[in-house]
Amino acid sequence: MTEPIDSDVDLRVPAQRGEPALPVLGAIALGGGLGALARYGLTVALPTPAGHFPLATFVTNVSGCLLIGVLMVLVTEAWTAHRLVRPFLGVGVLGGYTTYSTYAVEIHGLLRPGTVGVAFLYLAGTLVCALFAVLAGVRVTRWIVT
């Protein structure tokens, strides 16, 4: 028997092997739409002039990492969550909210004479801050719920 992709699925339980995908896909799609709207709202609220540090995408990705840390502690250690909570919030909302593609395009756009330093600051700053945000989300949430 192979290992499940989702740790919430026990492949030894027949009912979990044959679960219809439509509710999960619907939850992900709905969450993704909501997350994308939230990201769009941040880009409108924090516009970035050409050649400047892309604050909206930075805030979006770092806050999304913080929230995934919080969510994973809540759904794996604190709550008995409905089976659609993780796909809706984790994959859908936070997947639609955060953006690797925009991050990559913005770095590429900053790799021009005069803005290379901004590109590397953005590249490294996002990676470091995002990882620390996940760690902070996990640790603070564990501290609160225990």
Backbone as CSV, one residue per row, in Angstrom:
resi,resn,N_x,N_y,N_z,CA_x,CA_y,CA_z,C_x,C_y,C_z
1,MET,0.849,-1.176,0.000,0.000,0.000,0.000,0.895,1.240,0.000
2,THR,0.589,2.215,-0.821,1.402,3.428,-0.896,1.011,4.403,0.206
3,GLU,1.896,5.343,0.470,1.630,6.372,1.469,0.699,7.423,0.872
4,PRO,-0.254,7.937,1.664,-1.145,8.971,1.150,-0.421,10.306,1.020
5,ILE,-0.868,11.118,0.092,-0.337,12.467,-0.047,-0.817,13.315,1.122
6,ASP,-2.045,13.125,1.529,-2.646,13.878,2.629,-2.550,13.043,3.896
7,SER,-1.913,13.585,4.913,-1.719,12.828,6.149,-3.024,12.569,6.892
8,ASP,-4.111,13.249,6.515,-5.411,13.012,7.136,-6.106,11.780,6.565
9,VAL,-5.571,11.209,5.500,-6.187,10.062,4.848,-5.500,8.780,5.315
10,ASP,-6.305,7.839,5.760,-5.800,6.519,6.136,-6.239,5.557,5.042
11,LEU,-5.304,5.138,4.210,-5.645,4.294,3.065,-6.142,2.912,3.469
12,ARG,-5.997,2.551,4.740,-6.522,1.266,5.209,-8.028,1.328,5.446
13,VAL,-8.587,2.537,5.470,-10.025,2.712,5.673,-10.672,2.860,4.296
14,PRO,-11.499,1.883,3.889,-12.075,1.916,2.540,-12.834,3.203,2.222
15,ALA,-13.557,3.740,3.181,-14.333,4.950,2.921,-13.436,6.136,2.582
16,GLN,-12.229,6.164,3.108,-11.322,7.273,2.825,-10.627,7.110,1.477
17,ARG,-10.488,5.895,1.009,-9.869,5.671,-0.299,-10.779,6.112,-1.427
18,GLY,-12.083,5.978,-1.248,-13.003,6.267,-2.335,-13.743,7.581,-2.182
19,GLU,-13.192,8.507,-1.425,-13.858,9.785,-1.181,-14.046,10.562,-2.481
20,PRO,-15.263,11.052,-2.721,-15.481,11.857,-3.923,-14.657,13.145,-3.865
21,ALA,-14.052,13.507,-4.961,-13.170,14.667,-5.001,-13.920,15.980,-5.160
22,LEU,-15.170,15.949,-5.612,-15.886,17.184,-5.908,-15.996,18.131,-4.717
23,PRO,-16.368,17.680,-3.519,-16.425,18.629,-2.399,-15.063,19.250,-2.081
24,VAL,-14.020,18.461,-2.161,-12.675,18.979,-1.882,-12.281,20.001,-2.945
25,LEU,-12.507,19.672,-4.201,-12.179,20.604,-5.283,-13.005,21.877,-5.193
26,GLY,-14.260,21.748,-4.814,-15.109,22.929,-4.635,-14.605,23.821,-3.517
27,ALA,-14.200,23.213,-2.399,-13.666,23.984,-1.272,-12.382,24.706,-1.675
28,ILE,-11.520,24.019,-2.405,-10.267,24.631,-2.853,-10.549,25.782,-3.814
29,ALA,-11.456,25.575,-4.756,-11.772,26.617,-5.735,-12.375,27.850,-5.067
30,LEU,-13.312,27.634,-4.165,-13.931,28.760,-3.459,-12.888,29.504,-2.625
31,GLY,-12.086,28.752,-1.884,-11.034,29.369,-1.083,-10.015,30.102,-1.932
32,GLY,-9.651,29.514,-3.063,-8.690,30.159,-3.962,-9.192,31.489,-4.484
33,GLY,-10.467,31.539,-4.822,-11.051,32.802,-5.276,-11.014,33.866,-4.192
34,LEU,-11.345,33.474,-2.969,-11.324,34.425,-1.853,-9.901,34.893,-1.554
35,GLY,-8.950,33.967,-1.581,-7.556,34.335,-1.336,-7.018,35.275,-2.404
36,ALA,-7.365,35.018,-3.655,-6.911,35.879,-4.747,-7.505,37.278,-4.623
37,LEU,-8.763,37.362,-4.194,-9.376,38.681,-3.974,-8.657,39.440,-2.861
38,ALA,-8.285,38.746,-1.805,-7.550,39.387,-0.710,-6.188,39.884,-1.197
39,ARG,-5.512,39.073,-2.002,-4.211,39.491,-2.554,-4.374,40.711,-3.445
40,TYR,-5.404,40.708,-4.274,-5.664,41.858,-5.142,-5.901,43.110,-4.302
41,GLY,-6.658,42.955,-3.217,-6.903,44.090,-2.331,-5.616,44.672,-1.774
42,LEU,-4.680,43.810,-1.417,-3.390,44.299,-0.915,-2.590,45.011,-2.001
43,THR,-2.652,44.523,-3.236,-1.905,45.192,-4.307,-2.492,46.560,-4.613
44,VAL,-3.792,46.713,-4.427,-4.420,48.024,-4.618,-4.051,48.950,-3.459
45,ALA,-4.044,48.407,-2.245,-3.736,49.209,-1.057,-2.259,49.597,-0.980
46,LEU,-1.379,48.764,-1.521,0.069,49.006,-1.448,0.694,48.980,-2.843
47,PRO,0.380,49.967,-3.685,0.932,49.944,-5.042,2.455,50.103,-5.018
48,THR,3.108,49.477,-5.987,4.570,49.516,-6.070,5.000,50.253,-7.328
49,PRO,5.657,51.409,-7.172,6.198,52.089,-8.358,7.304,51.241,-8.998
50,ALA,7.492,51.386,-10.284,8.512,50.617,-11.009,9.887,50.824,-10.380
51,GLY,10.613,49.730,-10.216,11.963,49.796,-9.686,12.054,49.849,-8.176
52,HIS,10.930,49.815,-7.488,10.918,49.862,-6.025,10.639,48.479,-5.440
53,PHE,10.891,48.359,-4.147,10.648,47.113,-3.426,9.161,46.769,-3.493
54,PRO,8.793,45.575,-3.967,7.382,45.175,-4.117,6.743,44.834,-2.760
55,LEU,6.359,45.860,-2.022,5.870,45.680,-0.663,4.603,44.830,-0.598
56,ALA,3.685,45.018,-1.525,2.417,44.269,-1.476,2.656,42.762,-1.575
57,THR,3.479,42.345,-2.506,3.745,40.913,-2.658,4.539,40.383,-1.473
58,PHE,5.472,41.174,-0.978,6.246,40.782,0.200,5.315,40.577,1.396
59,VAL,4.454,41.544,1.662,3.512,41.443,2.790,2.574,40.259,2.591
60,THR,2.097,40.081,1.374,1.203,38.966,1.075,1.872,37.628,1.375
61,ASN,3.049,37.412,0.842,3.709,36.118,1.008,4.152,35.861,2.443
62,VAL,4.662,36.874,3.121,5.100,36.679,4.501,3.895,36.462,5.417
63,SER,2.835,37.235,5.238,1.644,37.031,6.081,0.982,35.691,5.770
64,GLY,1.006,35.269,4.514,0.471,33.954,4.163,1.252,32.833,4.831
65,CYS,2.560,32.993,4.920,3.388,31.986,5.606,3.093,31.964,7.100
66,LEU,2.918,33.123,7.695,2.539,33.186,9.107,1.216,32.453,9.324
67,LEU,0.252,32.725,8.460,-1.073,32.112,8.598,-1.057,30.606,8.362
68,ILE,-0.211,30.116,7.467,-0.150,28.662,7.270,0.444,27.994,8.497
69,GLY,1.384,28.653,9.165,1.907,28.120,10.421,0.830,28.032,11.486
70,VAL,0.029,29.082,11.597,-1.088,29.099,12.552,-2.090,28.004,12.202
71,LEU,-2.490,27.957,10.941,-3.501,26.992,10.506,-3.068,25.556,10.758
72,MET,-1.844,25.225,10.424,-1.412,23.834,10.568,-1.393,23.385,12.023
73,VAL,-1.031,24.272,12.933,-1.091,23.904,14.354,-2.545,23.720,14.770
74,LEU,-3.410,24.625,14.342,-4.814,24.524,14.738,-5.464,23.246,14.223
75,VAL,-5.252,22.913,12.958,-5.948,21.748,12.399,-5.286,20.417,12.731
76,THR,-4.026,20.435,13.138,-3.379,19.161,13.467,-3.207,18.935,14.961
77,GLU,-3.235,20.000,15.758,-2.970,19.842,17.183,-4.065,20.377,18.098
78,ALA,-4.862,21.322,17.637,-5.809,21.979,18.542,-7.272,21.681,18.231
79,TRP,-7.623,21.577,16.978,-9.022,21.387,16.577,-9.258,19.970,16.083
80,THR,-10.519,19.592,16.162,-10.995,18.461,15.385,-11.746,19.119,14.233
81,ALA,-11.034,19.359,13.162,-11.565,20.157,12.063,-12.334,19.293,11.071
82,HIS,-13.344,19.905,10.452,-14.067,19.271,9.349,-13.062,18.953,8.244
83,ARG,-13.297,17.899,7.499,-12.341,17.440,6.487,-12.094,18.452,5.371
84,LEU,-12.969,19.449,5.219,-12.774,20.440,4.161,-12.075,21.710,4.647
85,VAL,-11.808,21.808,5.942,-11.179,23.023,6.474,-9.777,23.210,5.896
86,ARG,-8.968,22.161,5.944,-7.598,22.277,5.437,-7.547,22.559,3.939
87,PRO,-8.307,21.839,3.114,-8.284,22.183,1.685,-8.803,23.598,1.414
88,PHE,-9.860,24.001,2.130,-10.426,25.332,1.907,-9.450,26.428,2.322
89,LEU,-8.976,26.368,3.568,-8.108,27.432,4.083,-6.657,27.302,3.622
90,GLY,-6.096,26.108,3.740,-4.678,25.932,3.430,-4.366,25.971,1.953
91,VAL,-5.046,25.133,1.186,-4.780,25.066,-0.254,-5.505,26.185,-0.987
92,GLY,-6.776,26.395,-0.643,-7.578,27.384,-1.346,-7.240,28.819,-0.985
93,VAL,-7.648,29.243,0.214,-7.478,30.649,0.603,-6.002,31.053,0.595
94,LEU,-5.172,30.316,1.316,-3.762,30.717,1.394,-3.010,30.447,0.098
95,GLY,-3.419,29.427,-0.646,-2.811,29.189,-1.953,-3.156,30.281,-2.951
96,GLY,-4.388,30.776,-2.889,-4.792,31.874,-3.766,-4.249,33.219,-3.309
97,TYR,-4.027,33.340,-2.011,-3.533,34.589,-1.422,-2.042,34.785,-1.699
98,THR,-1.251,33.759,-1.446,0.191,33.879,-1.671,0.504,33.699,-3.151
99,THR,1.684,34.147,-3.560,1.998,34.084,-4.980,3.490,33.932,-5.226
100,TYR,3.863,32.793,-5.726,5.257,32.588,-6.126,5.489,33.196,-7.508
101,SER,4.512,33.093,-8.384,4.706,33.567,-9.757,4.930,35.076,-9.800
102,THR,4.148,35.838,-9.048,4.342,37.289,-9.029,5.696,37.634,-8.421
103,TYR,6.065,36.918,-7.369,7.372,37.098,-6.727,8.490,36.901,-7.754
104,ALA,8.425,35.837,-8.536,9.453,35.550,-9.542,9.482,36.612,-10.636
105,VAL,8.313,37.034,-11.105,8.246,38.055,-12.157,8.794,39.385,-11.642
106,GLU,8.463,39.727,-10.393,8.952,40.991,-9.837,10.474,40.971,-9.659
107,ILE,11.026,39.846,-9.233,12.488,39.742,-9.121,13.119,39.914,-10.500
108,HIS,12.569,39.228,-11.486,13.087,39.346,-12.852,13.026,40.794,-13.326
109,GLY,11.928,41.469,-13.036,11.781,42.865,-13.441,12.758,43.806,-12.749
110,LEU,13.195,43.440,-11.558,14.147,44.274,-10.818,15.604,43.997,-11.198
111,LEU,15.848,42.958,-11.953,17.220,42.641,-12.370,17.624,43.504,-13.563
112,ARG,17.654,44.791,-13.315,18.021,45.788,-14.320,19.086,46.697,-13.694
113,PRO,19.886,47.340,-14.497,20.865,48.271,-13.920,20.167,49.291,-13.006
114,GLY,20.707,49.446,-11.827,20.154,50.403,-10.874,19.198,49.798,-9.865
115,THR,18.674,48.598,-10.136,17.731,47.981,-9.189,18.118,46.552,-8.810
116,VAL,19.327,46.142,-9.167,19.770,44.779,-8.845,19.823,44.577,-7.335
117,GLY,20.257,45.587,-6.604,20.296,45.494,-5.143,18.917,45.287,-4.554
118,VAL,17.934,45.984,-5.100,16.548,45.815,-4.644,16.082,44.394,-4.941
119,ALA,16.459,43.873,-6.105,16.069,42.506,-6.482,16.613,41.496,-5.484
120,PHE,17.878,41.615,-5.127,18.468,40.653,-4.196,17.946,40.837,-2.778
121,LEU,17.690,42.078,-2.377,17.078,42.324,-1.070,15.691,41.679,-1.012
122,TYR,14.922,41.849,-2.070,13.581,41.267,-2.155,13.650,39.738,-2.164
123,LEU,14.560,39.191,-2.963,14.714,37.741,-3.061,15.065,37.136,-1.706
124,ALA,16.121,37.629,-1.095,16.580,37.072,0.180,15.642,37.439,1.322
125,GLY,15.176,38.674,1.327,14.292,39.126,2.403,13.001,38.338,2.463
126,THR,12.437,38.042,1.315,11.205,37.256,1.291,11.449,35.848,1.809
127,LEU,12.510,35.211,1.351,12.797,33.842,1.798,13.022,33.778,3.305
128,VAL,13.849,34.659,3.820,14.158,34.649,5.251,12.921,34.989,6.075
129,CYS,12.234,36.059,5.711,11.058,36.484,6.479,9.926,35.463,6.399
130,ALA,9.743,34.844,5.239,8.683,33.840,5.094,8.948,32.628,5.978
131,LEU,10.187,32.166,6.009,10.516,31.017,6.859,10.354,31.354,8.338
132,PHE,10.801,32.532,8.733,10.617,32.939,10.124,9.140,33.142,10.457
133,ALA,8.356,33.586,9.484,6.922,33.776,9.714,6.226,32.444,9.980
134,VAL,6.569,31.411,9.220,5.992,30.085,9.473,6.369,29.626,10.878
135,LEU,7.630,29.747,11.214,8.106,29.341,12.537,7.391,30.124,13.639
136,ALA,7.256,31.428,13.458,6.559,32.253,14.452,5.098,31.847,14.568
137,GLY,4.445,31.619,13.438,3.048,31.190,13.466,2.861,29.896,14.225
138,VAL,3.743,28.934,13.983,3.668,27.642,14.671,3.917,27.813,16.164
139,ARG,4.995,28.490,16.511,5.373,28.595,17.931,4.377,29.412,18.742
140,VAL,3.954,30.543,18.216,3.006,31.382,18.958,1.664,30.677,19.099
141,THR,1.210,30.023,18.050,-0.067,29.310,18.127,0.015,28.163,19.123
142,ARG,1.092,27.415,19.103,1.262,26.337,20.095,1.270,26.906,21.510
143,TRP,1.932,28.024,21.698,2.002,28.652,23.014,0.609,29.083,23.477
144,ILE,-0.193,29.607,22.559,-1.543,30.072,22.904,-2.476,28.905,23.207
145,VAL,-2.424,27.845,22.399,-3.398,26.754,22.557,-3.015,25.724,23.614
146,THR,-1.795,25.793,24.143,-1.428,24.813,25.177,-1.370,25.442,26.549
